[in-house]
Amino acid sequence: MTDKYALSERLRILIGDYLRSENIILIDLRLHSKRKKTMLRILVDEPNGGISLDRCAHLNSAISQLLDKEDLIQHSYILEVSSPGLDRPLQTYEDFSRCLNRKVRVFFNQCQDGKYEIYGVVICVNESGIELDTGEQVQRIPFERIGKAKQIIGEVK
């Protein structure tokens, strides 16, 4: 298989299924190729957050064995399984639900009310988007308007 997108999707399905069986959340999977080197980076987390380094090392070994068995990547590669860290990207309903009553920074995928980003506390998450208390108003933001978002660790200046 030479199509990078198709390979990424097959890897996402294979690895995602394995991680679900281990009660681990697949946060992100990136396949990078640069000068004959291929890197597969996988971000994972426990359902309640806070995955340990030992758990990541165990998953790295198990996923490596799974990839060798399935032989989807036809050449040598580097596998990296790690935690998304405290400032992990927020992308899904579940991500935002874990940030309920916490400060986040949202970047819009296009200008909204003259702004490209907004800060506030997530006060509601539903299937269509989030409600953010900015301190001045409560703003409803549909998921399709969010380009990227992160939880704010510490104070916003």
C-alpha positions in Angstrom: 0.0 0.0 0.0 1.6 3.3 -1.1 -1.2 5.8 -0.5 -0.2 7.5 2.8 -3.8 8.6 3.6 -5.1 5.1 3.1 -2.3 3.6 5.2 -2.9 6.1 8.0 -6.6 5.2 8.0 -5.9 1.5 8.1 -3.4 2.1 11.0 -6.0 4.2 12.8 -8.5 1.4 12.6 -6.1 -1.4 13.6 -4.5 0.5 16.4 -7.8 2.1 17.5 -9.4 -1.3 17.9 -6.5 -2.6 19.9 -6.4 0.4 22.2 -10.2 0.2 22.8 -9.7 -3.4 23.9 -7.1 -2.1 26.4 -9.5 0.7 27.6 -7.2 3.3 26.2 -8.2 6.3 24.1 -6.5 7.1 20.8 -6.0 10.8 20.8 -4.1 11.2 17.6 -2.1 9.2 15.1 0.4 10.8 12.7 2.4 9.1 10.0 5.3 11.2 8.9 7.8 10.3 6.2 11.0 12.3 5.7 14.1 11.2 3.7 13.5 7.5 3.8 12.6 7.6 7.5 9.0 7.0 8.6 7.7 7.9 12.0 4.5 6.8 13.5 3.5 9.0 16.4 0.5 7.9 18.5 -1.0 9.9 21.4 -3.0 7.9 23.9 -4.6 8.5 27.2 -6.6 6.8 30.0 -10.3 7.5 30.0 -9.9 9.8 33.0 -6.6 11.2 31.9 -3.1 10.8 33.3 -1.6 7.8 31.4 1.7 6.6 32.9 5.1 6.3 31.2 5.1 2.6 32.0 1.7 2.2 30.4 2.9 4.0 27.3 6.0 1.8 27.1 3.8 -1.3 27.4 1.6 0.0 24.6 4.6 0.8 22.4 5.8 -2.8 22.7 2.3 -4.3 22.1 1.6 -2.0 19.1 5.0 -2.7 17.6 4.2 -6.5 17.7 0.8 -5.9 16.2 2.3 -3.8 13.4 4.9 -6.5 12.7 2.2 -9.2 12.6 -0.1 -7.2 10.2 2.9 -5.9 8.1 1.1 -2.8 7.0 4.2 -0.6 6.9 6.5 -2.2 4.3 9.7 -0.6 5.4 11.5 0.3 8.6 9.8 2.9 10.9 10.1 4.5 14.2 7.1 4.1 16.6 6.5 6.6 19.3 3.6 6.1 21.8 3.2 8.9 24.3 0.8 10.9 26.4 -0.8 14.0 24.9 0.3 16.0 28.0 -1.6 18.6 29.9 -2.1 20.8 26.9 -3.5 18.1 24.7 -5.6 19.2 21.8 -9.4 19.2 22.3 -11.1 17.7 19.3 -14.1 15.5 20.3 -17.2 15.7 22.4 -15.4 13.5 25.0 -12.3 15.8 25.0 -14.5 18.9 25.8 -16.6 16.9 28.3 -13.4 16.2 30.3 -12.8 20.0 30.3 -16.2 20.9 31.8 -15.8 23.8 34.2 -12.2 24.4 33.0 -10.6 27.2 31.0 -10.0 26.6 27.3 -8.6 28.5 24.4 -10.6 28.0 21.2 -9.3 28.9 17.7 -12.0 29.3 15.1 -11.5 27.9 11.6 -12.8 31.3 10.3 -13.3 34.7 11.8 -16.3 34.8 14.2 -17.6 38.1 15.5 -14.3 39.7 14.4 -12.2 37.2 16.4 -10.1 34.2 15.5 -9.8 32.9 19.1 -11.6 33.1 22.4 -10.9 32.1 26.0 -13.4 31.0 28.5 -14.7 28.3 30.8 -16.6 25.3 29.3 -20.0 25.3 30.9 -21.9 23.0 28.6 -21.0 20.3 26.0 -23.6 18.7 23.8 -23.7 16.9 20.5 -23.6 20.1 18.4 -20.9 22.1 20.3 -19.9 23.8 23.5 -21.0 26.8 25.6 -18.1 29.0 26.8 -18.4 31.5 29.6 -15.9 34.3 28.6 -16.6 36.3 31.7 -18.5 38.9 29.6 -21.0 36.5 28.0 -21.8 32.9 27.3 -21.0 32.0 23.7 -22.3 28.9 21.9 -19.7 27.5 19.6 -20.6 24.7 17.1 -17.9 22.0 16.7 -17.7 22.7 13.0 -16.5 26.2 13.8 -13.7 25.1 16.0 -10.3 24.9 14.2 -8.5 23.7 17.3 -8.7 24.1 21.1 -6.6 23.4 24.2 -7.2 23.5 27.9 -5.5 26.4 29.5 -3.0 25.4 32.2 -2.4 28.4 34.5 -3.8 31.9 33.9 -4.4 33.6 30.5 -2.6 36.9 30.2 
